Amino acid sequence: MDLHLILFILSLVGLAEALYLNYECRRHRAPVCLIGNQCSVVWDSPYSKTFGVSNEILGLIYYTTLATVELVIFSGSASELMIIGEYLILISGAIMSCYFFYVQWRLIKAWCFWCTLSAIIVWVMVIVRSIY
């Protein structure tokens, strides 16, 4: 399977997660916590927004952008600038996921299944990209 197809699929998984979280946010409900019961603690914390923007909106933007870039690269019509953009998007996601991981671990001291899953998706994408 092509590297960019794998990254595209992982981006769609992350996008689906962000859409679910946005759905719950718009209904003013905490997401269902599949493991543990601390999602609402993270969800209701002041860290649920970054620069005034809800983190699930940032996830929607991130995963949609990355899925679009990966689809263009997979189709074979990507420029060198698109490849550089792909790296920058992946690196920015990795940095943000480290920040959010730290926030859960040291500041909130609670773990959200969905936040952790998103970080895992981002890091799997970074690892997949670095292997190929």
N, C-alpha and C positions, 0 to 999 in steps of 0.2 A: 504494500500500500504506500502511496506517495506521502511524504512528510507533510506537505501542505494540506492534503486531504485530512490527515489525522488532526492537524491543528485546527482545521475548519470544523471538524466534528466536535472536538473539545470546546471550541468557542461556542458552538450551538448548545452544548450541555450547560456551559456557564451562563449563556443567554437565557435558557429555560429557567435556570435557578433564579436569575435576577428578575425575570418576569413574574415568577411565583412570589418573590419577596415584594415586588412592587404591587402586585395584586393584593397581598395581605396588608400592606401599608395603606393603600387607598381605602381599604375597608376598616382601617384603624384597629387591626388585630395583629397580635404577634404571630409569627409563623409557627407552625407545628414543629416542635423540637423532636426529631426522630431519635436522638440519643441524648439523654440527660433532660434537664428541664430549665436550663439557664438562658435559652434563646431570648425570652422576654427581658431578662436583666440586661443583656447586651443591646437589644432592640430599643429599650427605653432609656439607655444611657445617653449622656451628652455627646458621646463619641459616635452615635449613629448617623451623624452628619459630618462632612468634611468641607470646610469653607462654606457652610450653609447649605450644602447640597446633600440630600439623603444618599447614603452609601449604595443603596440598591440602584439608584439612578446612575451613579458613577459606574456601577457594574454593567448596567444596560449599555451605556456609552462605550465602555471598554470592550465588552464582548461583541457588540455589533460592529464596532470599528475593526477589531481583529478578524472577525468572521469575513467581513468584506475584503480586507487585505489578503487573507489566505485564499479566498475564492478567486481573486484576480491573479494571484501568483500561481495557483493551481491551474488556471486556464491557460497559462503560458504567456500572458500579455503584460507581465510585470517589468518595470524598469529597475535599474539599480537603486534609484531613489525609493522605490516601493520596498525593496529588500531592507534598506536602511531603516525605513519607517517601521517595518515589521519588528526589527530588533529593538528599536526604541519603545514600541508599544509593549513588547514582552518584558523588557527591563523595567519600564515604569510600573507594570502590573506586579512584577516580583518585588519591587521596592515597597509598593503600597501594601501588598499582602504581608510583608514582614512587619510593617508598621501596625496593621490591624491585628496581627498575631500578638505583637507586643502589647497593644492596648488591651486585648482580652486577658492576656496572661498577667501583666503587671499592674494595670490601672483599674480595669473593671473587676478582675479576678473572677471572671465567669466565662464560660465557653458556649458559643453559639455553633450548633452543628452546621448551619448554612454558611456562616462566615468561614469556618474552618474548611468546609468542602470547597468553597470558592478559592481559598488559598492553595489547597491541594491541586485543584484544576490548573491554576496559574503556574504552579511550580512543575507540574507534569509537562505542561506546554514548554516551559523553559528548558527542562531536561531533554525532552524530545527534540527540540530545536538544536540544542547544543550537541546532541549525539550525531545528528546528520549534517 
